[in-house]
Amino acid sequence: MGLYSETIFPWLLDATLSHPRIMARRQALVAGARGDVLEIGFGSGATLPFYDPATVSSLTVVEPSEGMNRRAAARLKDSPVPVRSVPGAGERLPFGDASFDTVVCCLTLCSVADVGQVLAEVKRVLKPGGRFLFLEHVLSDDPARQRWQHRLTPIQKVIGVGCHLDRPSAALVRAAGFQLDPLPALEEEPAFGAMKPLVPLVMGAAIRV
Ligand SMILES: C[S@@+](CC[C@H](N)C(=O)[O-])C[C@H]1O[C@@H](n2cnc3c(N)ncnc32)[C@H](O)[C@@H]1O
């Protein structure tokens, strides 16, 4: 793959998404992880320090980008929990049915090629009663902002290597058959500066019924 997607973008992502406010959100997200955990779209491994060995027995991570995996390698050595990194993509997870107690996606559903297929795979690999923990930026509920999100998504897909500004990810999780009621509220994140109206965040814990 190209210099931008495999070298510059992973660096850029680390620089922008390592803001203390975003790190605090990552910590809150993975605080809910229990048992055997799968994280999809692991990136450079920014969530890794927050997995708690008191509640997490094992962590499996899937990340398709070699550039991201290279950056993550250094972090894997200091993992607080036993971790294995598996190359692959969320649309086709190389695991058996009902393999995990928890699946985590952190700012990843925006970037996958086929979000419906990824959610079907999350459901398949989760044990009944298992939890899908997600932190995502999503489609706004304000029509004027939605229009800008739709307009800017073609540019964002280039800058953000496939990232969509206009995915209603929490609603898609519920539509995929997870128990998620009510839908979690959207929150503006000051760390995103002038872009914050166009990248509202949503954090949720959906149950695999
Ligand atoms: C915006 S980054 C977020 C990375 C990391 N989760 C974080 O919070 O810093 C999106 C990640 O999703 C990964 N990704 C893209 N398509 C994917 C797919 N089909 N399956 C799994 N991960 C994917 C990208 O390579 C990238 O690492």
Ligand as a Chemical Component Dictionary entry (heavy atoms), coordinates in Angstrom:
data_LIG
# 
_chem_comp.id                   LIG 
_chem_comp.type                 NON-POLYMER 
_chem_comp.pdbx_formal_charge   0 
_chem_comp.three_letter_code    LIG 
# 
loop_
_chem_comp_atom.comp_id 
_chem_comp_atom.atom_id 
_chem_comp_atom.alt_atom_id 
_chem_comp_atom.type_symbol 
_chem_comp_atom.charge 
_chem_comp_atom.model_Cartn_x 
_chem_comp_atom.model_Cartn_y 
_chem_comp_atom.model_Cartn_z 
_chem_comp_atom.pdbx_ordinal 
LIG C1  C1  C 0  -9.561  5.710  12.674 1  
LIG S1  S1  S 1  -8.575  4.276  12.825 2  
LIG C2  C2  C 0  -8.762  3.889  14.557 3  
LIG C3  C3  C 0  -7.662  3.024  15.079 4  
LIG C4  C4  C 0  -7.784  2.650  16.563 5  
LIG N1  N1  N 0  -8.942  1.842  16.825 6  
LIG C5  C5  C 0  -7.798  3.876  17.430 7  
LIG O1  O1  O 0  -8.762  4.091  18.152 8  
LIG O2  O2  O -1 -6.814  4.638  17.386 9  
LIG C6  C6  C 0  -9.508  3.041  12.018 10 
LIG C7  C7  C 0  -8.830  1.692  12.014 11 
LIG O3  O3  O 0  -9.673  0.716  11.403 12 
LIG C8  C8  C 0  -8.848  -0.100 10.592 13 
LIG N2  N2  N 0  -9.673  -0.757 9.577  14 
LIG C9  C9  C 0  -10.018 -0.296 8.352  15 
LIG N3  N3  N 0  -10.768 -1.192 7.701  16 
LIG C10 C10 C 0  -10.920 -2.238 8.534  17 
LIG C11 C11 C 0  -11.591 -3.492 8.429  18 
LIG N4  N4  N 0  -12.263 -3.811 7.334  19 
LIG N5  N5  N 0  -11.515 -4.338 9.467  20 
LIG C12 C12 C 0  -10.837 -4.009 10.589 21 
LIG N6  N6  N 0  -10.193 -2.834 10.752 22 
LIG C13 C13 C 0  -10.223 -1.965 9.734  23 
LIG C14 C14 C 0  -7.835  0.853  10.020 24 
LIG O4  O4  O 0  -6.711  0.189  9.480  25 
LIG C15 C15 C 0  -7.512  1.683  11.242 26 
LIG O5  O5  O 0  -6.512  1.114  12.018 27 
# 
loop_
_chem_comp_bond.comp_id 
_chem_comp_bond.atom_id_1 
_chem_comp_bond.atom_id_2 
_chem_comp_bond.value_order 
_chem_comp_bond.pdbx_ordinal 
LIG C1  S1  SING 1  
LIG S1  C2  SING 2  
LIG S1  C6  SING 3  
LIG C2  C3  SING 4  
LIG C3  C4  SING 5  
LIG C4  N1  SING 6  
LIG C4  C5  SING 7  
LIG C5  O1  DOUB 8  
LIG C5  O2  SING 9  
LIG C6  C7  SING 10 
LIG C7  O3  SING 11 
LIG C7  C15 SING 12 
LIG O3  C8  SING 13 
LIG C8  N2  SING 14 
LIG C8  C14 SING 15 
LIG N2  C9  SING 16 
LIG N2  C13 SING 17 
LIG C9  N3  DOUB 18 
LIG N3  C10 SING 19 
LIG C10 C11 SING 20 
LIG C10 C13 DOUB 21 
LIG C11 N4  SING 22 
LIG C11 N5  DOUB 23 
LIG N5  C12 SING 24 
LIG C12 N6  DOUB 25 
LIG N6  C13 SING 26 
LIG C14 O4  SING 27 
LIG C14 C15 SING 28 
LIG C15 O5  SING 29 
# 
